Amino acid sequence: LDYNLAYKVADMSLAEFGKKEMQLSEREMPGLMELISRYGKEKPLKGFKITGSLHMTIQTAMLIKTLYELGADIRWASCNIFSTQDHAAAAIAEQGYAKVFAWKGETLEEYWWCTEMALTWPDGSGPNLIVDDGGDATLLIHYGIQAENDPSFLDKKCGSKEEECIMERLKLAYKNDTKRWHKIVPAIRGVSEETTTGVHRLYQMEKEGKLLFPAINVNDAVTKSKFDNLYGCRESLADGIKRATDIMMAGKVVCVCGYGDVGKGCAQSMRGLGARVLVTEIDPICALQAAMEGYEVVTVEDALPLADIFVTATGNYHVITGEHMSNMKDEAIVCNIGHFDNEIDMAWLESKSNSKKMQIKPQVDKWTLPGGKSIIILAEGRLVNLGCATGHPSFVMSNSFTNQVVAQLELASKKLETKVYTLPKKLDEEVARLHLARLGVKLTTLRQDQADYIGVAVDGPYKPDHYRY
Ligand code: NAI
């Protein structure tokens, strides 16, 4: 690998367009702009090397710009093979905000190459800080350490193409240097993780005693999961399905699998467009919530003869199975908005089912099953909103990414223990506060006597940690 490479992107001639769109997003990203004006002079991230593994979109370009303005030395890859916006990657490369390795439509081999490039500086050193989304950068390091501790790990039987590609990368790294990841880990002060699935992995590693460096769970900041996951998906799910298929939602039956934050946004989005929404859940609390919102709560099996569109939003595995796909209505649309593509059993479709694939356009495939019926799969079962559209709007990502930058500042300024942390509520409230003016919100100021009466400080935090919003 040539770690001196400054970038690998699809097309540098898109840089101008990318820069214009970045400029357009500034007004919609008041949190990030405020951080630049607050810390741009002081440069608190000066001397810190940051690796990012997060969808290389225009919004992420603004996150990168912010980290750059705060002084960081940055390398970046996308965290999904389809989510890069090539004009955003080109704009970052051209302006030199980061070394960037990302393009739309990477192969899995290329994806892990990009991740490794983002993790390695030309002198062979690694990052001090990581911005992760889904945990792939963190995973590569943890697997690397495991392999160096016990090289037989490299011969482990891989359950998927994805795992094969990770192992290939690790084998190459091991061949060149048997202590490579061990040299990189001591300099890592921590990772800030963007999404539910990545956070789940971190807590698992912490529980098993395998976590190698401190982690900040950005996802569970209220101003992240209760906004991005919910209101972001409320807009970007429909955007993805529509750009892919142009289908009219009104009157259709949509089955949303999972009624967590993402599922709630998806269900509301589809209902808002006039669809009849069915919800599936395994958690009685979420099932009851869905029912009381007026959705019919059923099983996937019940939904098979009814639904025109299936959306998975669980973060779980094989929620839509081969058997399910075989029994759907002809030309049912199937897509996933959870983090990984195994929510839909794509492996069954691709290699076990004897189905025929016809590409209608990139990220939209019609699969004809042996019985003659077809289904339409979007983004090959990967995140539909980022694969078939441009992900969430800037405004909601400003909330998420302001949390990310705050988390990076925390990791840079404190030496934390090797644990998973969440951000303090006061910072969460601050992130929200930064986004009020853009929407013309006029906040009521608490009087001292009122503050005393409810037992909080006039300037917050206003809620106890257990409050659920
Ligand atoms: P969550 O944990 O709030 O919700 C997931 C829900 O799925 C839970 O209520 C759970 O009970 C339910 N569930 C689990 N297994 C199920 C099954 N077999 N059938 C039906 N329901 C099942 O998680 P959240 O925040 O809603 O995230 C969901 C996924 O979306 C995660 O993978 C997350 O990383 C991803 N995500 C994607 C975004 C995007 O832009 N596409 C944005 C934010 C999160």
Boltz pocket constraint, residues with backbone or C-beta under 6 A from the ligand:
constraints:
  - pocket:
      binder: B
      contacts: [[A, 195], [A, 196], [A, 197], [A, 198], [A, 225], [A, 228], [A, 229], [A, 232], [A, 233], [A, 257], [A, 258], [A, 259], [A, 260], [A, 261], [A, 262], [A, 263], [A, 280], [A, 281], [A, 282], [A, 283], [A, 286], [A, 313], [A, 314], [A, 315], [A, 316], [A, 317], [A, 319], [A, 337], [A, 338], [A, 339], [A, 340], [A, 383], [A, 384], [A, 385], [A, 386], [A, 392]]
      max_distance: 6.0
